[in-house]
Amino acid sequence: GAHNGFSIGIGFSYACELAKLGFNLVLVDWQKGQAEASERWIKQRNSSNSTIRTRVVILDLTSDPNTIRSVLESSTSDIDVGLVINNAGLVTNSNYESLDR
């Protein structure tokens, strides 16, 4: 499965549980250091299941949509992705009603 916003909080919990269930993970996050540390933690906790593979993709999901698509397609072109969990969030100083949609 592909997982956005995985390195902390609820996203990290999802990634840990999916690894326990035997899912291979494509872990997408914008913070390289945190992402790599979280990936190491997941691998260490699931070391008894050597068939689980992980891949970290560093990507800012506030980038241009064409850039996002291009990075994700090239990062996953050699694998089948059967599940996507988008857990990325964005904090703004505006009211929801006033945001461009």
Secondary structure, DSSP 8 states (H G I E B T S, - for coil): -EEES-SSHHHHHHHHHHHHTT--EEEEES-HHHHHHHHHHHHHHTTT-TT--EEEEE--TTS-HHHHHHHHHHHHTTS----EEE------SS-GGGS--
